[in-house]
């Protein structure tokens, strides 16, 4: 297979510009104006985007609302065309974009199945062979013979997804379509998508980072129409988390953390009552975001009072966090952590408000030390990371400081007892033999 044959989707310098009019009359006035007067403003939804997706790759597309994700998918599927640049698609596409796209509301579910099959290039005989798989997966009973305009959003999603995955697409595109389904159906869809990804290319848009991390091997981050990063899903998800946290801080119109990170006077401040760990500071500055009114200066993992980077299963562990405050904080806050595995999936965490505790009001120059003590019940060997966060108020999204990779540690493979799953949960077991 040549390099070009191995590529499923290739996007080259793509830009999409929408014309924005203040009212519909201005569109007509612009069209008939004798001197071609411009009545619109340009909105650049996608700007100079270039990337390629290999066949068999499962890629998650992430970004805030309005970042350009849906516009990109519509261009890949051919629903809209780019203003400039080119998109090459190698294979047959099945797409779940907006709810109802590609379905005629006046036709029954059964009729829409055959309609979609025809649009995909299948004959009636071929669709007859796929019908049982589609209706079984959709599981909407007798509603299959009712007009789809009578369907709930969940029923609509079931049928649309069932059709999309059973027409043997080379490329499956899913844009938040699973968000309207129940938990059981979402799990069913993810399982089917994982099975499909072994032979097809999947482009998946979701605001659920756990779903993206568990399903995709690669992620594409788009922000304001620009590609920020494409690469391993764990790394891209961390960049996205930092962007979101920093923008929340910026919306509060407080100073950026960069001022404190780069400030020499901060480094030598007499207010720094505890020694800052240089290794932690170097790592944290790459992965941190927040207002900068306070920042972590240490994050240590301790076993028997000693700093460690390897924690055997069953050991008692202390996560020691130390934060320096640079401004008075007049509200009670909170501090917590999250342990993630090598794929970036959240495994467990703790926040002091979970234990009915809050950080007291703090003054500039104050030092906060918090020790979280727990037993390591991570049953899967391998590398883990710990993210940490410090907030001025417990239930608001604003962070004083957030570090997505504060600690890295390893759980060695146990020598004797095998425990299935990510984390060990103790059980009491009653066993009896009944004749």
N, C-alpha and C positions, 0 to 999 in steps of 0.2 A: 504493500500500500504506500503510495507516494505521500508526501507531506500534505499536499492539497486535498487528497482523498481522505486523509485522517481528520480533517477539519469539518465540523458540523455547521458552525456559524462563524462567519468572518465579518467584522465591522471595521470599516476603514474611514477615518476622519469624518464621522457622521455628525451633522448638525441639523437640528429641527427648530425652525422658527415659526411661531404662531403670530398672526396679525390680530392685535387686540383693538377693538373699536369701543368707544364709549357708549354708543347706541347703534341699533341696526340701520338707521337711516344713513349713518356715515359710510357704511359699506357700499350702499347704492350711490351716494354722492361721489365717492372715490372712483367707482367704476365708470361713471358717465362724465366726470369732470374733463373738460376739453384740454386742460393743461396738466392732467395727471397729478393733481394735488393730492398729497398724502394726508389721509385722515386717521390713520392707524398708528399705533406704536408696536414695536417688535418685542416679542417675548421669546427668549432663547431657552427652550425647554431642555434641549440636549446640545452640548457644545464640544465639537472636535473629539468625539469618542472613538477610540480604536482598541479592539481586542479580538481574540479568537477563542473559540470553544471547541475542544476536541470531541470526536465521537465517543460516546460512552461516558462522558463526564457529567457529573451532577453538580451544578453550580447554583449557589444561592445569590440572589440579587437583593442587596439591602440598602437602606437609605431612609431618610425621613419622608413624611408625606410631602408631595410636591417636588421631590428631588429629580424626577424624570424616569422612574422605574417603569411605570405603565406605558409611557410614551415610547420608551426603548422597545418594550415587548410588542407593542402595536406595529412598530416599524419592522421588526424581525418577522412577524406573522404576515406582513403585507397589508394590514388594515389601513395604515397611512404610509406615506412615502417621506423619506428624508428631504430636507431642503437642499442639502449638499452632502457629498460623500456617497459611499456605497455599502450595501449589505448583501453578502452572498450566503445562501442557505443550501446545504447539501442534504436533501432528504425531505420526507413528508412530515408536515407539522400538524399536531393536534394541540389546540390551545384552549385554556379556560381563562378568559380575560374577565370583563365585566359580567356579572350575573345576567344570564339571558342572551348573551352574544351568540349569534348563530342559530338561535331557536325562534320559530314562529309561534307567538303566544296563542294564536287561534287554532293551531294544530294540536292533536293529541301527543302525548309522550311517545307513543309508538310511531306515529307519523314523523315526528321530529327525529327519531332514531334513523329512519330510512332517509330523511332529508339530509342529515349530516353525513351519512354514509355516501350519498350521491355526491355531495360537495367534496368529499375526500377522494372520489374517484372509484368507489366500490359499486358493483352491480347489486341488484336486488337479491340475487342468489347468494352472493358473497355475504351480504348483510343478514340473510336468513341464517347463515351458519354462525354468525356472531350474536344473534339475538338473545339466545338463552344466557350467555355470559353477561350481557349488558343488563338484562332485566333482573338477573340474580344478584348482581353487584349493587344495582340501584336500590332494590328491595323496597319499592314503593307500592307494591300490591296492585289493586285494581285501578289505582290512579294512573297507571300507565296508559289507560284508554280514555283519560279525561284531557281536555285542553290544558296546556301547561300554564295558562293564565290563572288557573285555579290553584296552582301549586304554591306551597309555602317556599320561602327562600331555601330552607334546608332540603326539601324535596327536589327543588330545581338543581341544587348543587349535586345531589346524589345522581340524578340522571345525567347531567352534563359531564360529571367526572367518569361515570360508568361508560359513556360513549367514547370519551377521549382516550381512555386507557385500553379499550378493547378494539380499536381500529388499527392496532399495530403501528403506531407512529414511529418514525425515526427520531423525531424531536418532540418532546412533550413540554409545553409551556403552561405553568400554573401561576396565576397572579391573585394571591389572597383568596382564592375560591373556596378554600377549606375552612375559612373563618366562620362561615354561616352554619356549618354542620355540627352535630353533637360530637362528644368526645370519642364515642365508639366509632363513629363514621370517620373521624379524622385519623384515628389510629389505623383503621382499615385502609384508608387511602395512602398513608405513609408507607405501610407494609407493601402495598401494591406498587407504589412508586419505586421503592427499593428494589423490588423484583424486576420492574421495568428498566431500571437504570443499568442493569447488567447487559442489556442489549441496545438501549436507546440513550439519547442525550436528553437530560432534564434541566430546564431552567425554572427555578422556583423562587417566587417572591413571597416573603412572609415577614411580619414584624415580630415573630416568635424566634428569638435567637436560639433557644434550646432545640427547636425543630430544625432550624437551618444547620446547627452544629451536628445534630445526630444524623441528618440525611445527606448533607452535601460535603464534598471533599474540598471544594474551592468556593470562594465568595468574591463577588464584585460589589464594591462600595461606591455609590453615586451620591454626590452632594451638589445641589444647585445646578444639575445638568452636566457636571464634570465628573470624570472618573477619579476617585481619590486613591483607590488601591484595588488590585486584583491579586489573589494569592491564596495561601492556606486559610481555611475558614476561621480557625482559631485566632490567627493574627489579625485578620480583617475585622472580625467581630470586636476585638479589643480596641482597634482604632475607632470604630463606630461608637462604641461606648464612651470613649474619651471625648469625641466630638459632641455627642448629645449632652454629656455632663457639663462641658465647658460652655456650650450655648445656653444652657439653663442658667449658669452663673452670669453670662454676659447679659441675659435678659433682665437680671436683677440689677444691672448697671453697677456692678462692683468691679474692683480691679482684677485683672487677669493674674493667674498664678505665675505666669512667666516673669512678672516684675520681681517676684520674690525668688524664683529659681535662679535668675541671672544677676541678682543684686549682690555685689561684694560686701556691702555694709551688712546685709542680712547674714552672710556667712560668718562675719566676725562679731556679730551683735553680742553685747554683754547680756542680752536677754536670754541667750541660749544656755540654759541652766544645766542641760544634760548634753553629753557629747553626741554629735551627729555621726551616724555610721556612713562613711564616705561611699562604701560599696552599695548600700541601700539607696543613698541619695542619687547616685549615678543611674541606677536602674529605675528608680521611681520617677525621675525627671523625664524619662522617655515615655512613661505610661500613666502620667497623672493628669488630672484636670480638677477644676474647682475655682472658688473665688479667690483663694490665697489669704483669707483672713486667718487661717491656721493651716499648718501642714505637718504631715508625719515626718519625724526625723529618725525613727527607728522602727523596724519590724523584725522581731527575732522569734525563731521557733526553738523552744528549750525542752530538753529532756534531762531530768535530774539536775536542773540548774545550768546545764551546758548548752551552748548554741549548737544546733545540729542541722544537717541538710538531708538526713536519712532517718526515717521513723519506722521501725518495725511494727507490724500489726500487734495490737493489744497494748502498746506503750501509753503511759500517761504523758500528755503533751501540754506545754504552756505556750500560747501565742501572746507575746508581749508587744504591745503597741505603745509608742510614745509620740505625742504630738505637741508642737510649739504653737502658741497663739500669738498673733501679731496685732490683733484688734480686740477691743472689748466685745464680747458676745452676750447680749442681754436676754437670751432665751435659753431654756434647757434643751440640750441637743442629744444626739445619739451617735454611737460608734459601733461598727460591726465588721464582719468578714464573710467571705464565701470561698469555699474550696472547690476547685474545678479540676477535672481530669485532663488527660493529654489532648482530648478532642475539644476541650473548652466547655463541656457540659457541667452545669452546676450539680455538685454532689451533696454538699451540706454546708450550712453556715449558721451564724448566730449574730444577733444584735442585742445590745443591752436592754432595749425596750421589750424584747421577748421575755426578759426576766424581771420586768416591772422596774427597771432602773433607767435613769437619765443622766446625761452629763450636766453638771451644775453650770450656772452662769460663770463665764470665764473672763478674766481681765487680760489685757495685752501683756505679754511676757510670761503668762502662765504656762505651766507644763502639765499635760495630762498623761497619766500612765494607766493603761488598762491591761489586765492579764486575763485571757480566756483559757480556762483549764478544761481539757477533755481527753478522753481515751481514743486512741487511733483505732477506729473500726473499719478503715478502708481495706476491703478484702482483695481488691485488684491491685497487683503489683504494677509499678511504673512511676512516671513522673507526674506531679501535681503542682498546681499554682494556687496561691491565695491572694485574692483581691481584698482591699480594705477601703472603708469609707467613713468619713466624719461629717456629720450634718449639724446645722444650727437648730433644726427642728425635726422631730422624728418622722412626720408624715408628709413632708414636702420634698420635691425632687432636687432641691438645691444642695450641693455639696460644698463644704469648706475645702475639703481635699478628698480625692478619690484616686487610688492607685490600683490599676487593673492587674498588674503583676508585682506584688510586694514581696512575696516569698516563693521560692521554688524548692521543692523537696521531693524525695523519692521514697516509695514504699517498696522494700525488697521482697522478693518472692518468698513466701513462707516455706520452711523446710519440711513440715509434716502435714498439717491439716489444711485441706482445700475448702474454701468457703465460696460458694457461687455468688455472682452479683457484684455490684459496685461497693456495697457497704454491708457490714455484718449487723444483723438484728437478732438479738438473743431470743430464744424460744424455750418454753417449757413443753416437754413432749410426753404425752401419755400413750403407751403402746400396749395393746392387749390382743391376745389370740382368741377368737370366738369360734368355737366348734360348730 
